Amino acid sequence: MSTDVIAKLKEMAVDPGRVWIAGGLTYAGLLAETGRLANALVSLGLKKGDRLLLQVEKCEAVLSLYLACLRTGVVFLPVNPGYTVAETAHFLTDAEPALAVTDPERVAGLTALGARVMALPELLALAEGQGAGFAESSHGPDDLAAILYTSGTTGRSKGVMLSRENLASNAEALVGLWRFSETDVLLHALPVFHTHGLFVATNCVLYSGASMIFHRAFQPAAVLAALPGATVMMGVPTFYTRLLADPGLTRELCGHVRLFISGSAPLSPATHAEWRERTGHAILERYGMTETNMITSNPYQGERRAGTVGMPLPGVEVRVAGAEGVLPQGEAGAIEVRGPNVFQGYWRLPEKTAEEYRQGWFVTGDMGAFDAEGYLSILGRAKDLVITGGLNVYPAEVEAALDDLPGVAGSAVIGVPHPDFGEAVVACLVAAKGAGLEEVAVRDALRERLAAFKIPKRVLVLEDLPRNAMGKVQKAELRRVHAGLFTEG
């Protein structure tokens, strides 16, 4: 069993000078603040197993409240502050939180939905009057720590139940793999309603006794200004492409940083190469999802192979399987996972949970393949696989070829209905600034790289690609918008 998150917090708080957030709390101060918040929650009648929904703009208090919930056994349920009241209604109905904490301007809207609501400043004020000491009741490794809702790109979003051991085991694996230590300073510019910024970033800092520079949003100029004081940065691919667009990004500016990490969406080999040329650093790409925390990572020492997500984390098993079982290296199939990182199931959906397992392995819904050296490549979501004329086309392969073409700033490959082929491959492109992309020229350029059946039957040049809060392209939306491309008129 791994060391529990709160046990680790108490261990780190013994050193009164250990800094949690640069210019802010120490670990000792964090322990005291979480104690006051825990006492405030108890005074409001919350008990172990109750859910607390939090929907606020990013601030340091989110991390303190997350830890306070762990201390009380209250289940932490963060929600994207970008969601409307109507969208948030689903989480209130499904999770039935004992308390919803939100920004003051959202209180009336959530109260109208019948929820018990408190503004975050009100809760913080209540906590100020509480004692800092808090005696935890016993917590087991399988106790529920958090519920994170999936992005819901297909149907209603599902509540992913994460245990204390899910979080602790993953934190310990990542700290060792990425060599975090108490001397590290993490530049934190990620959202904190998502597993990347909330659990990966926060817990890596906590489990190593490191500190963080905490930014409330990603602003390229502010991030560049902070880089000389950081040793690690975690980001999504959009962070890196936006920083590359700034002439202020130099090798000298990144001289103090030892590690750049990317995840939550695919990092293009072109971005990987350009970042290395500009900064001297090879971005370390890893792979995970809400249901599994982190699954694989490129090595800290060794080749960080562009276009791959590396090898399985220590203690995590990954296989690529087909209908007949495990597939050999090089063959594409379904990525399946098992280990202490895998979630406890979907909230109140036991049948759906059972559907997602095969012989004890969680079926991620992603397609992939291992190469001869054991690096895993993600070929896309199973639902994104395009079957055209009976032949399988993996979007990631076509996207990689497109991203290598001059003038392509972004790409997404989808399948849309076709009267002859069943589905047709369609490429949606965003042109680089000042570049012109011609459909015929793009298709001709791909002929040297791809078999004929993989060549997009249409190339659409768009102003932008629809993305979610973590930068993932919303292919379901692209398929919806362009569904009639070959069947209408």
C-alpha positions as CSV (number, residue, x, y, z in Angstrom):
1,M,0.0,0.0,0.0
2,S,1.3,3.5,-0.9
3,T,1.7,6.3,1.6
4,D,-1.6,8.2,1.9
5,V,-1.8,11.8,0.6
6,I,-2.5,13.2,4.1
7,A,0.2,11.1,5.8
8,K,2.6,12.6,3.2
9,L,1.3,16.1,3.9
10,K,2.0,15.7,7.6
11,E,5.4,14.3,6.9
12,M,6.3,17.3,4.8
13,A,4.8,19.8,7.3
14,V,7.3,18.8,10.0
15,D,9.9,21.2,8.4
16,P,8.5,24.7,9.3
17,G,10.4,26.4,6.5
18,R,9.4,24.1,3.6
19,V,7.6,26.2,1.0
20,W,4.3,24.9,-0.6
21,I,3.5,27.8,-2.9
22,A,6.2,30.4,-3.7
23,G,5.3,33.7,-2.0
24,G,2.5,31.9,-0.1
25,L,1.9,29.0,2.2
26,T,4.5,26.7,3.7
27,Y,3.7,23.1,4.2
28,A,3.1,23.7,7.9
29,G,0.8,26.6,7.0
30,L,-1.0,24.3,4.5
31,L,-1.5,21.6,7.2
32,A,-3.0,24.3,9.5
33,E,-5.2,25.7,6.7
34,T,-6.5,22.3,5.7
35,G,-7.3,21.6,9.4
36,R,-9.4,24.7,9.7
37,L,-11.2,23.9,6.5
38,A,-11.8,20.3,7.6
39,N,-13.3,21.6,10.9
40,A,-15.4,24.0,8.9
41,L,-16.8,21.2,6.8
42,V,-17.6,19.1,9.9
43,S,-19.3,22.1,11.5
44,L,-21.6,22.3,8.4
45,G,-22.6,18.7,9.0
46,L,-20.5,17.1,6.2
47,K,-19.3,13.6,7.0
48,K,-17.2,10.8,5.4
49,G,-18.7,9.7,2.1
50,D,-20.6,13.0,1.5
51,R,-19.8,14.7,-1.8
52,L,-18.6,18.3,-2.0
53,L,-19.0,19.9,-5.4
54,L,-16.5,22.8,-6.1
55,Q,-17.0,25.1,-9.0
56,V,-14.7,28.1,-8.8
57,E,-12.1,29.9,-10.8
58,K,-8.6,28.6,-10.2
59,C,-7.1,29.7,-6.9
60,E,-4.8,28.4,-4.2
61,A,-7.8,27.6,-2.0
62,V,-8.9,24.8,-4.4
63,L,-5.8,22.8,-3.5
64,S,-6.4,23.4,0.3
65,L,-10.0,22.3,0.0
66,Y,-9.0,19.2,-1.9
67,L,-6.7,18.2,0.9
68,A,-9.3,19.2,3.6
69,C,-11.8,16.8,2.0
70,L,-9.2,14.0,2.1
71,R,-8.7,14.8,5.8
72,T,-12.5,14.5,6.5
73,G,-13.2,11.7,4.1
74,V,-15.6,13.9,2.2
75,V,-15.5,13.1,-1.5
76,F,-14.0,16.0,-3.6
77,L,-15.9,16.8,-6.8
78,P,-14.3,19.6,-8.9
79,V,-16.3,21.0,-11.8
80,N,-15.1,23.1,-14.7
81,P,-16.0,26.8,-13.9
82,G,-16.6,27.3,-17.6
83,Y,-19.8,25.2,-17.4
84,T,-23.1,27.0,-17.4
85,V,-25.7,26.5,-14.6
86,A,-27.7,24.3,-17.0
87,E,-24.6,22.1,-17.6
88,T,-23.8,21.9,-13.9
89,A,-27.3,20.7,-13.1
90,H,-26.3,17.2,-14.3
91,F,-23.6,16.9,-11.7
92,L,-25.9,18.1,-8.9
93,T,-28.6,15.6,-9.8
94,D,-26.2,12.7,-10.4
95,A,-23.8,13.1,-7.5
96,E,-26.2,14.7,-5.0
97,P,-23.5,16.7,-3.2
98,A,-24.1,17.6,0.4
99,L,-22.7,21.0,-0.3
100,A,-21.8,23.0,-3.5
101,V,-19.1,25.6,-3.1
102,T,-18.9,28.2,-5.8
103,D,-17.9,31.7,-6.7
104,P,-20.4,34.3,-5.4
105,E,-21.9,35.1,-8.7
106,R,-22.9,31.5,-9.2
107,V,-24.7,31.0,-5.9
108,A,-28.1,32.1,-7.0
109,G,-28.1,30.0,-10.1
110,L,-27.1,26.8,-8.3
111,T,-29.4,27.5,-5.4
112,A,-32.3,27.7,-7.8
113,L,-31.5,24.1,-8.8
114,G,-32.3,23.0,-5.3
115,A,-28.7,22.6,-4.1
116,R,-27.2,23.6,-0.8
117,V,-24.8,26.2,-1.9
118,M,-22.1,28.3,-0.2
119,A,-19.8,30.9,-1.7
120,L,-16.1,30.1,-1.4
121,P,-15.3,33.4,0.4
122,E,-18.0,32.5,3.0
123,L,-16.5,29.0,3.5
124,L,-13.0,30.5,3.9
125,A,-14.3,33.0,6.4
126,L,-15.9,30.2,8.4
127,A,-12.7,28.3,8.4
128,E,-10.8,31.3,9.8
129,G,-12.7,30.9,13.0
130,Q,-11.9,27.2,13.4
131,G,-9.0,25.5,15.1
132,A,-6.0,24.3,13.0
133,G,-5.9,20.9,14.7
134,F,-8.0,18.1,13.2
135,A,-8.0,14.5,14.2
136,E,-8.7,12.3,11.2
137,S,-10.7,9.2,11.5
138,S,-9.3,6.1,9.9
139,H,-9.2,6.0,6.1
140,G,-8.6,2.9,4.0
141,P,-6.8,2.8,0.7
142,D,-10.1,1.8,-1.1
143,D,-12.0,4.7,0.4
144,L,-13.4,7.1,-2.2
145,A,-11.3,10.3,-2.5
146,A,-12.8,12.1,-5.5
147,I,-15.2,11.9,-8.3
148,L,-14.2,13.5,-11.6
149,Y,-16.7,13.7,-14.4
150,T,-15.6,12.8,-17.9
151,S,-15.8,15.5,-20.6
152,G,-19.0,14.0,-22.0
153,T,-18.2,14.4,-25.7
154,T,-20.5,11.4,-26.4
155,G,-23.6,11.4,-24.2
156,R,-23.9,12.4,-20.5
157,S,-20.6,12.7,-18.7
158,K,-19.9,9.9,-16.2
159,G,-18.6,10.3,-12.6
160,V,-15.2,8.5,-12.3
161,M,-14.6,7.3,-8.8
162,L,-11.0,7.6,-7.6
163,S,-9.8,6.0,-4.4
164,R,-7.1,7.2,-2.0
165,E,-4.8,4.4,-3.2
166,N,-5.4,5.4,-6.9
167,L,-4.0,8.9,-6.1
168,A,-1.3,7.8,-3.8
169,S,0.2,5.0,-5.9
170,N,0.3,7.2,-9.0
171,A,1.9,10.0,-7.2
172,E,4.7,7.8,-5.8
173,A,5.3,6.2,-9.2
174,L,5.6,9.6,-11.0
175,V,7.8,11.2,-8.3
176,G,10.3,8.4,-8.7
177,L,10.0,8.2,-12.5
178,W,10.4,11.9,-13.1
179,R,12.9,12.4,-10.2
180,F,11.1,15.0,-8.3
181,S,12.9,16.2,-5.2
182,E,12.5,18.9,-2.5
183,T,14.7,21.2,-4.6
184,D,12.2,21.3,-7.4
185,V,9.9,24.2,-8.3
186,L,6.9,23.4,-10.5
187,L,5.5,26.1,-12.7
188,H,1.7,25.4,-12.3
189,A,-0.4,27.0,-15.0
190,L,-2.9,24.1,-15.5
191,P,-6.6,24.0,-14.6
192,V,-7.3,22.4,-11.2
193,F,-10.7,20.8,-12.0
194,H,-8.9,18.1,-14.1
195,T,-6.7,15.2,-13.1
196,H,-3.6,16.8,-14.8
197,G,-3.4,20.0,-12.7
198,L,-5.2,18.7,-9.6
199,F,-3.6,15.3,-9.1
200,V,-0.6,14.9,-11.3
201,A,0.9,18.3,-10.7
202,T,-0.2,18.9,-7.1
203,N,0.6,15.4,-5.8
204,C,4.0,15.3,-7.4
205,V,4.9,18.5,-5.6
206,L,3.5,17.3,-2.3
207,Y,5.0,13.8,-2.4
208,S,8.5,15.2,-3.0
209,G,8.3,18.2,-0.7
210,A,8.9,20.5,-3.7
211,S,7.3,23.9,-4.1
212,M,5.3,25.5,-6.9
213,I,4.9,28.8,-8.7
214,F,1.1,29.0,-8.9
215,H,-0.5,30.8,-11.9
216,R,-4.2,31.2,-12.0
217,A,-4.3,30.9,-15.8
218,F,-1.9,30.2,-18.6
219,Q,-0.6,33.5,-20.0
220,P,2.4,33.0,-22.3
221,A,4.2,36.2,-21.2
222,A,3.7,35.4,-17.5
223,V,4.9,31.8,-17.9
224,L,8.0,33.0,-19.8
225,A,8.7,35.5,-17.0
226,A,8.4,32.7,-14.4
227,L,10.5,30.1,-16.2
228,P,13.9,31.2,-14.8
229,G,12.6,30.4,-11.3
230,A,11.2,27.0,-12.1
231,T,12.8,23.5,-12.6
232,V,9.7,21.7,-14.0
233,M,6.8,22.7,-16.1
234,M,3.8,20.6,-16.9
235,G,1.6,21.6,-19.8
236,V,-0.8,20.6,-22.6
237,P,0.4,20.8,-26.2
238,T,-1.3,24.2,-26.6
239,F,1.0,25.6,-24.0
240,Y,4.1,24.7,-26.0
241,T,2.8,25.9,-29.3
242,R,1.8,29.2,-27.9
243,L,5.2,29.6,-26.1
244,L,7.0,28.8,-29.4
245,A,5.1,31.6,-31.1
246,D,6.8,34.1,-28.7
247,P,10.2,35.3,-29.7
248,G,11.1,35.6,-26.0
249,L,11.4,31.8,-25.7
250,T,15.1,31.1,-25.7
251,R,17.6,28.4,-24.7
252,E,18.9,30.8,-22.0
253,L,15.5,31.4,-20.5
254,C,15.0,27.6,-20.0
255,G,18.4,27.1,-18.6
256,H,17.2,26.5,-15.1
257,V,14.5,24.1,-16.0
258,R,15.3,20.4,-15.9
259,L,12.1,18.9,-17.3
260,F,9.2,19.9,-19.5
261,I,6.2,17.5,-19.5
262,S,3.2,17.3,-21.8
263,G,0.0,15.4,-21.7
264,S,-3.8,15.5,-21.9
265,A,-3.7,15.7,-25.7
266,P,-1.3,14.5,-28.4
267,L,1.9,16.4,-28.9
268,S,2.9,16.6,-32.5
269,P,6.4,15.5,-33.5
270,A,6.8,18.9,-35.2
271,T,6.2,20.7,-31.9
272,H,8.6,18.3,-30.1
273,A,11.3,19.0,-32.7
274,E,10.8,22.8,-32.7
275,W,10.9,22.9,-28.9
276,R,14.1,20.9,-28.8
277,E,15.7,23.2,-31.4
278,R,14.7,26.4,-29.6
279,T,15.3,25.4,-26.0
280,G,17.6,22.4,-26.0
281,H,15.0,20.4,-24.1
282,A,13.2,17.3,-25.3
283,I,9.6,17.4,-24.0
284,L,8.6,14.3,-22.0
285,E,5.2,13.1,-23.2
286,R,3.1,10.9,-21.0
287,Y,-0.3,9.2,-21.3
288,G,-3.2,9.0,-18.9
289,M,-6.9,9.5,-18.5
290,T,-9.4,10.3,-15.9
291,E,-10.2,6.7,-15.2
292,T,-6.6,5.5,-14.8
293,N,-4.6,8.5,-13.7
294,M,-1.2,8.2,-15.5
295,I,-0.5,5.0,-17.5
296,T,2.8,5.5,-19.4
297,S,5.6,7.9,-19.7
298,N,8.6,8.5,-21.9
299,P,11.8,8.0,-19.9
300,Y,13.5,10.7,-17.8
301,Q,16.9,9.3,-18.8
302,G,16.9,7.8,-22.3
303,E,15.2,8.6,-25.6
304,R,12.0,10.7,-25.3
305,R,10.6,9.4,-28.6
306,A,8.4,11.9,-30.4
307,G,5.0,10.6,-31.4
308,T,5.0,8.1,-28.6
309,V,3.9,8.1,-24.9
310,G,6.7,5.9,-23.6
311,M,6.4,2.8,-21.5
312,P,4.1,1.7,-18.6
313,L,4.7,3.3,-15.2
314,P,6.1,1.1,-12.4
315,G,3.4,-1.1,-11.1
316,V,1.1,-0.5,-14.1
317,E,0.4,-3.2,-16.7
318,V,-0.5,-2.2,-20.3
319,R,-1.4,-4.5,-23.1
320,V,-2.6,-4.0,-26.7
321,A,-5.4,-6.5,-27.5
322,G,-7.6,-7.7,-30.3
323,A,-10.7,-9.9,-30.4
324,E,-8.5,-13.0,-30.0
325,G,-6.3,-11.7,-27.2
326,V,-3.0,-9.9,-26.8
327,L,-1.4,-8.7,-30.0
328,P,2.3,-8.8,-30.9
329,Q,4.5,-5.7,-31.1
330,G,3.8,-3.5,-34.0
331,E,0.1,-4.6,-34.4
332,A,-2.6,-2.0,-33.6
333,G,-5.3,-2.8,-31.2
334,A,-7.2,-1.8,-28.0
335,I,-5.1,-0.4,-25.2
336,E,-6.0,-2.1,-21.9
337,V,-4.7,-1.4,-18.4
338,R,-4.7,-2.8,-14.9
339,G,-3.0,-1.7,-11.7
340,P,-3.5,0.3,-8.5
341,N,-4.0,3.4,-10.7
342,V,-7.2,2.2,-12.2
343,F,-10.4,3.8,-10.9
344,Q,-13.1,2.1,-8.7
345,G,-15.9,2.4,-11.3
346,Y,-18.4,4.9,-12.6
347,W,-20.6,6.6,-10.0
348,R,-23.9,4.7,-9.8
349,L,-23.3,3.0,-13.1
350,P,-22.3,-0.6,-12.2
351,E,-23.4,-2.0,-15.6
352,K,-21.4,0.6,-17.5
353,T,-18.4,-0.1,-15.3
354,A,-18.7,-3.8,-16.1
355,E,-18.8,-3.1,-19.8
356,E,-15.5,-1.3,-19.7
357,Y,-13.5,-4.4,-18.4
358,R,-12.3,-7.4,-20.1
359,Q,-10.8,-10.3,-18.1
360,G,-9.9,-7.9,-15.3
361,W,-8.3,-5.3,-17.7
362,F,-9.8,-1.8,-18.1
363,V,-10.5,-1.1,-21.8
364,T,-9.4,2.5,-22.3
365,G,-11.2,3.1,-25.6
366,D,-7.8,4.1,-27.1
367,M,-6.2,2.3,-30.0
368,G,-2.4,1.9,-30.0
369,A,0.6,-0.2,-30.7
370,F,4.0,-1.0,-29.0
371,D,7.2,-0.8,-31.0
372,A,10.1,-3.1,-30.7
373,E,11.6,-1.1,-27.9
374,G,8.4,-1.0,-25.9
375,Y,7.3,2.5,-26.6
376,L,3.5,2.9,-26.9
377,S,2.0,5.0,-29.7
378,I,-1.6,6.2,-29.5
379,L,-3.5,5.8,-32.7
380,G,-6.7,7.5,-31.6
381,R,-9.9,6.7,-29.9
382,A,-11.6,3.4,-31.0
383,K,-14.7,5.4,-31.8
384,D,-12.5,7.6,-34.1
385,L,-11.3,4.7,-36.2
386,V,-12.3,5.2,-39.8
387,I,-13.4,2.1,-41.7
388,T,-13.4,3.1,-45.4
389,G,-14.2,0.4,-47.9
390,G,-13.6,-2.2,-45.3
391,L,-10.1,-1.0,-44.5
392,N,-9.0,0.5,-41.2
393,V,-7.5,4.0,-41.1
394,Y,-6.0,5.3,-37.8
395,P,-6.4,9.1,-37.7
396,A,-3.2,9.6,-35.8
397,E,-1.2,8.2,-38.6
398,V,-2.8,10.5,-41.2
399,E,-2.5,13.5,-38.8
400,A,1.2,12.9,-38.3
401,A,1.7,13.0,-42.1
402,L,-0.4,16.2,-42.3
403,D,1.4,17.9,-39.4
404,D,4.7,17.4,-41.3
405,L,3.5,19.4,-44.3
406,P,4.6,23.1,-44.6
407,G,1.9,25.5,-43.6
408,V,-0.1,23.1,-41.4
409,A,-0.6,24.5,-37.9
410,G,-3.1,21.8,-36.7
411,S,-5.0,18.8,-38.0
412,A,-7.8,16.5,-37.2
413,V,-8.8,13.5,-39.2
414,I,-12.4,12.2,-39.0
415,G,-14.6,9.7,-40.8
416,V,-17.9,10.8,-42.2
417,P,-20.7,8.9,-44.0
418,H,-20.0,8.0,-47.7
419,P,-22.5,6.4,-50.0
420,D,-19.9,4.1,-51.6
421,F,-17.2,3.5,-49.0
422,G,-19.3,3.5,-45.8
423,E,-17.0,6.1,-44.3
424,A,-14.7,8.6,-46.0
425,V,-11.5,10.0,-44.5
426,V,-11.7,13.8,-44.1
427,A,-8.9,16.0,-43.0
428,C,-9.7,19.3,-41.1
429,L,-6.7,21.6,-41.1
430,V,-5.8,24.9,-39.6
431,A,-3.2,26.9,-41.7
432,A,-0.2,28.5,-40.1
433,K,-0.2,32.3,-40.0
434,G,0.4,33.6,-43.5
435,A,0.3,30.2,-45.1
436,G,-2.1,29.1,-47.8
437,L,-3.3,25.5,-48.0
438,E,-4.8,24.1,-51.2
439,E,-6.8,20.9,-51.0
440,V,-5.4,19.3,-54.1
441,A,-1.8,20.2,-53.1
442,V,-2.3,18.6,-49.6
443,R,-3.7,15.4,-51.0
444,D,-0.9,15.2,-53.6
445,A,1.7,15.7,-50.9
446,L,0.4,12.8,-48.9
447,R,0.6,10.3,-51.7
448,E,4.3,9.7,-51.1
449,R,3.6,9.1,-47.4
450,L,0.4,7.1,-47.2
451,A,-1.4,4.3,-49.0
452,A,-4.2,5.4,-51.4
453,F,-7.0,4.4,-49.1
454,K,-5.6,6.6,-46.3
455,I,-5.6,9.7,-48.4
456,P,-8.4,12.1,-47.3
457,K,-11.2,12.3,-49.8
458,R,-11.7,15.9,-48.7
459,V,-9.4,18.4,-47.1
460,L,-11.2,21.2,-45.2
461,V,-9.3,24.3,-44.1
462,L,-10.9,25.8,-41.0
463,E,-10.3,28.9,-38.9
464,D,-9.8,26.7,-35.8
465,L,-10.5,23.2,-34.4
466,P,-13.0,22.8,-31.6
467,R,-11.2,21.9,-28.4
468,N,-12.2,21.1,-24.8
469,A,-10.6,22.8,-21.8
470,M,-7.6,20.6,-21.9
471,G,-6.9,21.2,-25.5
472,K,-8.3,17.9,-26.9
473,V,-9.8,18.3,-30.3
474,Q,-13.6,17.5,-30.2
475,K,-13.9,15.1,-33.1
476,A,-17.5,14.3,-32.3
477,E,-18.3,17.9,-33.0
478,L,-16.4,17.9,-36.3
479,R,-18.2,14.7,-37.4
480,R,-21.5,16.3,-36.5
481,V,-20.8,19.5,-38.5
482,H,-19.5,17.7,-41.5
483,A,-21.7,14.6,-41.5
484,G,-23.5,15.5,-44.7
485,L,-20.3,16.3,-46.7
486,F,-20.8,13.4,-49.1
487,T,-24.5,12.6,-48.6
488,E,-26.3,15.9,-48.9
489,G,-27.2,17.6,-52.2
